[in-house]
Each structure stands twice: as C-alpha cells, then as structure tokens.
C-alpha cells in the first residue's frame, strides 16, 4: 500500500522524541554515530555553494548546509494552498508602503559551521558576492531584479536594509532559494583564487549555518559525499536539532541497484526510483515506505515555432499538437501515476494558478487532425524529435520522445527521433541565431516558489528562444509586460490576476507544451520516518529524518 509523507506535526514530535537517543551501528560505523545513507542518482562536481547551484543534487546539498533569510511552509505548498514566506535567519521584517524598502531583523546568536557569528554584515556581503558571482558566470539574465537594488545597508549588527529602485514583489520568495543563502565570507574569501570570490572552493566545501557541513575530504565525485552535523547549528526557525550525525550520499545511478540496496538494508533512503522499481519494492518489501509529494517540477514538450508549419499557421498547428497529447497516458504509463496532469508552468499554490488553465486541453486526436486540415496540413508534416539522456523526475527523456512520436503519428505527423547530447540540445536552444528548428523535451523546476520564476525564466527568456517573439510578437510582448507588472505590483489579488492572464497566454500560444507536474518520490527503509517535503529541486529536508 502506498504510504504518503507525514504531517509536519508528526515530524516534529518524532524528531523531538528521537533526538536524544543514541544510534545503532550502521554499515560498520561507530555505535554512537547515527548515519543516514542515501542512494542518489549522481554525485557531481558542480555548484555546491551559493549562488552557483544548478543541479537537483546541488540544491539538496545547499539546502542541508545553508540558511536563507526566509523560508516556506512546504506542507501548504504540497496541499496546493497559497503559502506565505516564513522567517528563517530573519526573525522578522518590515516593508515600506511603496514596496521599495525591506528591513530585516536577524535572529541573535546564529553561528556558521566555523563558529563565527552570522551578522548583518554577513547578509550584506553574501548578497553582494552572490550578485557578482552571478554576473561572472553569465547568469545575470536569470536574476534581472538584482539591477533594481539601489543599496544594501547594515543598520546594526542584527539589522539589514535593502532599498530598491522599483518595487520587486517576489523578493521574499526569491531570497528563500539557495542562490542567496548566507555564507561565512571570511572563510570563503580566504580561499579565493584568481578573483573567483571563493566559488571554486565552495564547489567542494561548505561555509554555511545550516544543519550539516562538509569539506573536500568528504567529497568523491561520482562516488560519495559525507555531510557532518554542524556542531554550531542553531536549530533553525523551529528549534529542532537533526537526528542524524552524518548524511552519506552514495552515487548509485542505476534504478535497479538502488532498489536492491534499499531492499537489502544497504540504504536508508533511495531517491528517484522509477515507477517499475517502486512497484517492485511495494510488492516484495512491504515494510519499505514510499513517500510522495508534489514537486515544483513539470515535464514539458518543446516546439520551435519557427518551423514552417507552425510559423505559417500558428496557433492552429500549435493547438493541434496540444490536443494530440495523451496527458493521462503520459502520467500513468510513463510516470506510473506519480504526479498530476498539469498544463501550466504556474503551479498550484502560486498566485495566478487556475484549475481551468491547468487542464485547458484534452486528448482529442480527431480535433487535432481537424485543426491541422484547417491550417492547410490535412496529411500532416514531418518533424525531428531531439532525444538526449536525462529525465524529468522518474520519466526519462528517451521514453518521452518515443511516447510523443507515437502520439504525433496518430494525428498524421511523422516524427523522426535523433539522438543528441544535453550540451548540444541546449546549445541549439540558446543559440543567438535560432538554430534549433526541432522539437524536444525538458523537465523544468521552480527554483523559488513564486509565479515570477516561470514568468522571468520561461515567458520572457526561454520561450523567446523557441521563436515566440519571432512568430507571435503580440503575445510575447504582452507576456513581458505582464512579467514586469507582476514584479512591481505589491497587492496579492492584483498579482493573481496578472499571472492568471500570463498563464493562459503561455498555455494558448507558447512553445512549451506542459504535460504533467511530477511527484517527488522517496523510498525509505523500515524504521525511517520524518520525511518532510520542501519546495524546489531538493525532495526532502534531511534535518527531520529519524531512524529507529
């Protein structure tokens, strides 16, 4: 039977009860060391320190090692409710009536893993460093709001003030992400090399105030990462200390191997098992718990609007493609039912989410063929599907391309699958001359839980790289206007209307064909409890996990 994740109340009660207990020996470790062993898909040598994080693995690690000014009520998000930013390092804040000034009061007594105090100077310097690193690594276009910061001022040791040129309504949401976590600047700058602001060192070491810490000695790329309990950890906003002394991440890319290791007692947690392995575990290991919760990731089909049929007959051909997708089949066959049909990049719980837009299209091959005929393509046309390694949650990109090829064939479109690499695929997407001219797929995640993220990243950036502005300038221009309005409008009710219009615009005319919102799935060994979902690319908060 499928067991869902625990409520936060149960998590906290269990954590409080279990925290003082001594652990049993795990895999040959000292009897007093309490370990959690996690089978992960990949252990990569990129971006484990703010702001240079970009993989799902790096988001998990950053979340465990660092704190941010604000946080989120993840249970509200998982329930599809509209959550509010919560205090984290900042215990409170004030926002000026005009939305230009944010004044944060920090919690006293927080220490970094080095033992140094976290102060207002730490916050100011961390943001200034993050903005400079973002510019250095070429990601400034993803964070255009940073250009609107007029000043960051330290008012006293525990108070910091941000002043904007124009209002930026998503600020509290944006700064909850690991990109803008607070770092020990003295430690980071002590390891600066050739003006990299310590970014290279932070790829293999941590310098945060979160529950866990690690050094280069703990890190073996493509093998393992060991994170140790931060001896100075302050307990977080809820005051809960972690149960585990160590988090041991093992690089186990094969689904079947992770399944066998979990069933055999070699792992406490297995991440990203595919539906087949999950069903096998349910049948063969009834004491294993399968924990699921809505992620901030969607699986999307991508079309280049600049190919002749779409350019000539947009949006009828685009609508035909959307009616030709078997949404329920995609979810249940490829995704094993772990998720929900979702056609909007603005997700449940975000301002602008509307159920009607999220389920705007149904699977209707006959209607798709009729639209193609009306557009002048009664016999369909030919396209190329670029397949590459990778997955959206547990749904592999190659399987997605094969599924879409079959769907397209049913409406008369002949699709040839061509294998490529992720580097080549995104190189074509981002090419300034627009060289893609093919179809593809991608899993897209919200790195901060606000509608501004899909607006800024997708509507005004990536969608235009797929020809939205070139083919439908009226819609693309309106999307840019709505994105700017959403950033500058402080009233939540007005922001909802703005993003609802933007969501409908993207679903009706945009080149991302969103199919499902996938669940994060974590398989846990018997006796492992306290699995608590958090938003973003990291599936769980390891701080709350306990083991009997």
C-alpha positions in Angstrom: 0.0 0.0 0.0 1.3 3.5 -0.9 2.2 5.4 2.3 2.2 9.2 2.0 4.6 11.6 3.8 4.0 12.6 7.4 2.5 15.9 8.5 4.8 18.4 9.9 3.3 18.0 13.4 4.2 14.3 13.4 7.6 15.1 12.0 8.5 17.5 14.8 7.1 15.3 17.5 9.1 12.3 16.3 12.2 14.4 15.9 11.9 15.7 19.4 11.4 12.3 20.9 14.2 10.7 18.9 16.8 13.4 19.1 18.4 12.4 22.4 18.6 8.7 21.5 21.9 7.0 20.6 22.0 5.4 17.2 22.9 1.8 16.3 25.9 0.9 14.3 25.3 1.4 10.6 27.4 -0.3 7.9 30.4 -0.7 10.2 30.4 2.8 11.7 30.9 3.6 15.4 28.0 2.6 17.5 27.5 6.2 18.7 27.4 7.6 15.1 23.9 8.0 13.7 24.1 7.8 9.9 21.5 8.2 7.1 22.7 6.5 3.9 21.1 7.9 0.8 21.2 6.4 -2.7 21.3 9.3 -5.1 21.3 9.4 -8.9 24.5 11.4 -9.3 27.3 13.0 -7.2 28.6 15.8 -9.4 31.4 18.3 -9.1 29.5 21.4 -9.9 27.9 24.2 -7.8 27.5 23.0 -4.2 27.8 26.6 -2.9 25.7 29.7 -3.4 25.0 31.1 -5.9 26.5 28.6 -8.4 23.9 25.8 -7.9 22.1 24.3 -10.9 21.6 20.5 -10.5 19.0 18.7 -8.4 21.8 17.2 -6.3 23.4 20.6 -5.6 20.0 22.0 -4.4 19.7 19.2 -2.0 23.2 19.7 -0.6 22.9 23.5 -0.4 19.6 23.2 1.5 21.3 21.0 4.0 24.3 23.2 4.5 23.0 26.8 4.4 20.3 29.0 5.7 18.5 31.9 4.0 16.8 35.0 5.2 13.3 33.5 4.5 11.7 30.1 4.1 8.4 28.4 3.2 5.6 26.4 4.6 6.2 23.3 2.4 3.1 21.5 3.6 0.9 24.3 2.4 2.6 24.2 -1.0 2.1 20.4 -1.2 -1.6 20.9 -0.4 -1.9 23.4 -3.2 -2.5 26.3 -0.9 -1.1 29.8 -1.3 1.8 29.8 1.2 3.5 32.8 2.8 7.2 33.3 3.3 8.3 32.3 6.8 11.1 33.6 8.9 14.4 31.8 8.8 17.6 33.6 9.5 15.5 36.8 9.6 13.1 36.6 12.6 11.0 39.5 11.2 10.9 42.1 8.5 9.1 45.4 7.6 8.2 46.5 4.0 7.7 50.2 3.2 4.3 51.2 1.9 5.8 51.9 -1.6 7.4 48.4 -1.7 10.9 49.8 -2.1 12.5 49.2 1.3 12.8 45.9 3.1 14.2 45.9 6.7 15.2 42.6 8.2 15.8 41.9 11.9 18.1 38.9 12.2 17.9 36.2 14.9 20.7 36.7 17.5 23.3 34.0 18.3 23.4 32.2 14.9 26.9 30.8 14.2 28.3 29.5 11.0 29.8 26.0 10.9 33.2 27.7 11.5 32.0 29.1 14.8 31.9 32.7 13.5 28.8 34.8 14.1 26.2 35.4 11.4 25.5 39.1 11.4 24.0 41.8 9.2 27.4 42.3 7.6 27.3 38.6 6.6 23.9 39.1 4.9 25.0 42.2 3.1 28.3 40.7 1.9 26.6 37.4 0.9 24.2 39.2 -1.4 26.8 41.4 -2.9 29.1 38.4 -3.5 26.2 36.4 -5.0 25.3 39.2 -7.4 28.9 39.5 -8.5 29.3 35.7 -9.0 26.1 35.5 -11.0 27.4 38.2 -13.3 30.8 36.4 -13.6 29.3 33.1 -14.6 26.8 34.6 -17.1 23.6 34.1 -15.2 22.6 37.8 -14.7 19.7 37.4 -17.2 18.1 34.9 -14.8 18.1 37.5 -12.0 17.3 40.8 -13.6 15.8 42.1 -10.4 19.3 42.5 -8.9 19.8 45.5 -11.1 17.0 47.2 -9.2 18.8 47.1 -5.8 19.8 50.6 -5.0 21.6 49.8 -1.8 22.1 47.2 0.9 22.8 48.8 4.3 23.8 47.5 7.7 21.8 49.4 10.3 23.3 47.5 13.3 24.7 44.1 14.0 21.3 42.4 13.6 19.5 44.7 11.1 20.0 45.0 7.4 18.0 47.1 4.9 17.5 46.6 1.2 16.4 49.5 -0.9 15.1 49.1 -4.5 14.8 51.5 -7.4 11.5 49.9 -8.4 9.3 47.5 -6.4 10.1 43.8 -6.6 7.2 42.0 -5.1 8.7 38.4 -5.2 11.7 39.5 -3.2 10.8 37.4 0.0 10.2 34.4 -2.2 13.3 34.8 -4.3 15.7 35.1 -1.4 14.4 31.8 0.2 16.3 29.9 -2.6 19.8 28.5 -2.2 21.1 31.1 -4.7 21.0 33.7 -2.0 21.9 31.7 1.1 24.1 33.3 3.7 27.8 32.3 3.7 30.7 32.8 6.0 32.5 35.5 3.9 35.7 35.3 5.9 36.1 31.6 5.2 35.0 31.9 1.6 37.3 34.8 0.7 40.2 33.1 2.4 40.0 30.5 -0.4 39.6 32.9 -3.3 41.6 32.0 -6.4 42.2 34.3 -9.3 39.3 36.6 -8.4 36.7 33.8 -8.3 35.3 35.1 -5.0 35.8 31.6 -3.5 33.4 30.0 -6.0 35.8 27.2 -6.8 36.4 26.3 -3.2 32.7 26.3 -2.5 32.2 23.6 -5.1 33.9 21.1 -2.7 33.4 22.7 0.7 30.7 24.4 2.7 30.6 27.6 4.8 27.0 28.0 6.0 24.9 27.9 9.1 22.7 25.0 8.1 22.4 21.7 9.9 25.2 19.9 8.0 28.7 20.7 6.7 31.4 19.1 4.6 34.9 19.6 3.3 36.8 18.4 0.2 38.0 15.4 2.1 34.3 14.2 2.4 33.7 14.5 -1.3 34.5 12.0 -4.1 32.9 12.8 -7.4 30.8 10.0 -8.9 31.2 8.1 -5.6 30.0 9.7 -2.4 29.6 12.8 -0.3 29.6 12.7 3.5 28.0 15.6 5.4 28.6 16.0 9.1 26.4 17.6 11.7 27.2 21.2 12.2 28.4 21.5 15.9 27.2 25.1 16.0 23.8 24.5 14.4 21.2 26.9 15.9 18.2 24.6 15.3 16.5 26.6 12.6 13.3 28.5 12.8 11.6 25.6 14.7 14.4 24.9 17.0 14.7 21.2 16.0 18.2 19.6 16.0 18.8 16.9 13.4 18.7 13.3 14.5 21.5 12.1 12.1 25.1 12.8 12.8 26.1 12.1 9.2 24.4 12.1 5.8 26.1 9.7 3.4 25.2 10.2 -0.2 26.2 7.3 -2.5 26.4 7.7 -6.2 24.1 4.9 -7.5 22.8 5.9 -11.0 21.1 2.6 -11.8 17.5 2.3 -10.6 17.7 -1.5 -10.1 20.8 -1.1 -8.0 19.2 1.5 -5.7 16.2 -0.7 -5.4 18.2 -3.8 -4.4 20.4 -1.8 -2.0 17.3 -0.4 -0.2 15.6 -3.8 0.0 18.9 -5.3 1.3 19.4 -2.8 4.1 22.4 -1.0 2.5 20.4 2.2 2.0 18.1 4.1 4.3 16.7 6.2 1.5 16.6 5.8 -2.3 15.8 8.8 -4.4 14.3 9.0 -7.9 13.4 5.3 -8.3 11.3 4.8 -11.5 7.7 3.6 -11.3 8.7 0.0 -12.2 11.2 -0.3 -9.3 8.7 1.4 -6.9 6.0 -1.2 -7.8 8.5 -4.0 -7.3 9.5 -2.6 -3.9 5.9 -2.4 -2.9 5.3 -6.0 -3.8 8.5 -7.5 -2.5 9.3 -5.3 0.5 6.0 -4.3 2.3 7.9 -2.6 5.1 9.5 -0.1 2.8 7.7 3.2 2.8 7.1 5.0 -0.5 6.7 8.8 0.3 5.3 11.0 -2.4 4.6 14.7 -2.6 4.0 17.3 -5.3 7.3 18.7 -6.6 8.0 22.1 -8.2 8.9 20.3 -11.5 6.9 19.9 -14.7 7.6 17.7 -17.7 7.3 19.7 -20.9 7.4 19.1 -24.6 9.2 21.8 -26.6 8.5 23.0 -30.1 10.4 25.5 -32.2 7.7 27.9 -33.5 10.0 28.9 -36.4 9.5 25.6 -38.4 7.4 26.3 -41.4 4.0 24.7 -40.4 4.0 26.5 -37.0 5.3 29.8 -38.4 2.7 29.8 -41.2 -0.3 28.7 -39.2 0.3 29.5 -35.6 -1.7 29.0 -33.4 -3.9 26.3 -35.1 -1.0 23.9 -35.6 0.1 24.5 -32.0 -3.4 23.7 -30.7 -3.4 20.6 -32.8 -0.2 19.5 -31.2 -1.7 20.1 -27.7 -4.9 18.2 -28.5 -2.7 15.3 -29.8 -1.0 14.7 -26.4 -2.4 11.8 -24.3 -1.9 13.6 -21.0 -3.4 10.8 -18.8 -1.5 8.1 -20.6 1.8 10.1 -20.2 1.2 10.4 -16.5 0.1 6.8 -15.9 2.2 4.8 -18.3 5.5 6.8 -18.3 5.1 8.3 -14.8 3.4 5.4 -13.0 0.7 7.8 -11.8 3.2 9.7 -9.6 2.1 13.2 -10.3 -0.8 15.0 -11.9 -1.8 16.4 -15.3 -0.6 20.0 -15.4 -0.6 22.2 -18.5 0.6 25.4 -16.9 4.0 26.4 -15.7 2.3 28.3 -12.9 1.7 25.6 -10.3 -0.9 25.0 -7.6 -0.1 27.3 -4.6 1.3 30.1 -6.8 -0.5 33.3 -7.5 -2.1 33.0 -10.9 -2.8 29.3 -10.8 -6.3 28.4 -12.1 -7.6 24.9 -12.5 -9.3 25.6 -15.8 -6.0 26.7 -17.4 -4.1 23.8 -15.9 -6.4 21.4 -17.7 -7.2 23.6 -20.7 -6.7 20.8 -23.4 -8.0 17.3 -23.5 -6.6 14.4 -25.6 -8.6 14.6 -28.8 -6.8 13.2 -31.9 -9.8 13.8 -34.1 -9.9 17.5 -33.2 -6.1 17.7 -33.7 -6.4 16.3 -37.2 -9.3 18.7 -38.0 -7.2 21.7 -36.9 -4.3 20.5 -39.0 -6.6 20.3 -42.0 -7.9 23.8 -41.4 -4.3 25.0 -41.2 -3.5 23.5 -44.6 -1.9 20.2 -43.4 -4.5 17.5 -43.9 -1.8 15.0 -44.4 0.3 16.3 -41.5 4.0 17.1 -41.9 7.5 15.8 -40.8 9.4 16.9 -37.7 12.6 15.9 -35.9 12.5 15.0 -32.2 15.8 15.5 -30.4 16.3 12.9 -27.8 19.0 13.1 -25.1 20.0 11.4 -21.8 18.2 12.6 -18.7 14.9 12.6 -17.0 12.0 14.7 -15.7 11.7 13.2 -12.2 11.5 9.4 -12.9 10.3 9.9 -16.6 13.3 9.5 -18.9 13.7 11.9 -21.9 14.2 9.0 -24.4 10.9 7.4 -23.2 9.2 10.7 -23.5 10.3 11.1 -27.1 9.1 7.7 -28.1 5.8 8.4 -26.4 5.4 11.7 -28.3 6.4 10.1 -31.5 3.5 7.6 -31.2 1.1 10.5 -30.2 2.1 12.5 -33.3 1.7 9.5 -35.6 -1.9 9.3 -34.5 -2.6 12.8 -35.8 -0.7 12.3 -39.0 2.6 13.9 -38.1 5.7 11.8 -39.0 8.4 12.3 -36.4 12.0 11.1 -36.6 13.9 10.6 -33.3 17.5 11.8 -33.5 19.9 11.2 -30.6 21.9 14.1 -29.2 23.6 15.3 -26.0 22.2 17.7 -23.4 25.0 20.1 -24.2 24.2 20.1 -27.9 20.5 20.4 -27.4 20.7 23.4 -25.1 23.4 24.9 -27.3 20.9 24.9 -30.1 18.1 26.3 -27.9 20.3 29.2 -26.6 22.0 29.9 -30.0 21.7 33.5 -30.9 20.8 32.7 -34.5 18.0 30.4 -33.5 19.4 27.1 -34.9 17.1 24.6 -33.2 14.2 24.2 -35.6 13.3 20.9 -34.0 11.2 19.5 -31.1 12.5 18.4 -27.7 11.6 17.9 -24.1 12.8 19.1 -20.7 11.9 18.9 -17.0 11.6 22.4 -15.6 11.7 23.3 -11.9 10.8 26.4 -10.0 13.9 27.4 -8.0 11.8 29.8 -5.9 8.1 29.3 -5.3 6.5 32.3 -6.9 4.9 32.8 -10.3 7.7 35.3 -11.1 10.0 32.4 -11.6 8.2 30.8 -14.6 7.4 34.4 -15.8 11.0 35.6 -15.7 12.8 32.4 -16.7 10.3 30.9 -19.1 7.9 33.6 -20.5 10.4 36.3 -21.2 13.5 34.2 -21.8 13.3 30.6 -22.8 10.1 30.8 -24.8 11.5 33.5 -26.9 14.5 31.3 -27.7 11.9 28.9 -29.2 10.6 31.6 -31.5 7.7 33.0 -29.5 8.7 36.7 -30.1 9.6 36.0 -33.7 6.3 34.2 -34.6 3.8 35.8 -32.2 5.2 39.2 -31.1 1.9 40.4 -29.8 1.6 37.5 -27.3 5.3 37.6 -26.4 5.3 41.3 -25.8 2.2 41.1 -23.6 4.0 38.3 -21.6 6.9 40.7 -21.0 4.5 43.4 -19.9 2.7 41.1 -17.5 6.0 39.8 -16.1 7.1 43.4 -15.3 3.7 44.2 -13.8 3.8 41.1 -11.6 7.1 42.2 -10.2 6.1 45.8 -9.5 2.5 45.1 -8.1 2.5 44.5 -4.3 -1.1 43.6 -3.9 -1.5 39.8 -4.0 -5.0 39.9 -5.5 -3.8 42.0 -8.4 -0.7 39.9 -8.8 -3.0 36.8 -9.1 -4.9 38.4 -12.0 -1.7 39.3 -13.7 -0.2 35.8 -13.5 -3.6 34.2 -14.4 -3.6 36.1 -17.7 0.1 35.2 -18.3 -0.6 31.6 -17.6 -3.4 31.4 -20.1 -1.3 33.3 -22.7 1.5 30.7 -22.3 -0.8 27.8 -22.5 -2.7 29.1 -25.6 0.2 30.4 -27.6 3.6 29.5 -26.1 6.1 26.8 -27.3 6.3 24.9 -24.0 3.7 22.2 -24.0 3.5 21.3 -20.3 2.1 17.8 -19.7 2.4 16.8 -16.0 3.6 18.0 -12.6 5.7 15.1 -11.3 5.8 13.9 -7.7 9.0 13.7 -5.8 9.2 10.1 -4.6 11.5 8.9 -1.7 11.6 5.2 -0.8 12.6 4.7 2.8 13.8 1.6 4.7 11.8 0.2 7.6 12.1 2.3 10.7 13.0 5.5 8.8 10.5 8.3 9.5 10.1 12.1 9.4 10.3 12.5 5.6 9.2 16.1 5.1 8.9 17.8 1.7 10.4 21.1 0.9 9.8 23.2 -2.2 12.3 23.5 -5.1 14.6 20.9 -6.6 15.5 19.1 -3.3 12.9 16.5 -2.4 13.2 16.3 1.4 14.6 18.1 4.4 17.1 15.7 5.9 17.1 17.5 9.2 13.8 15.9 10.2 14.5 12.3 9.3 14.9 9.9 12.2 15.7 6.2 12.3 14.6 3.7 14.9 
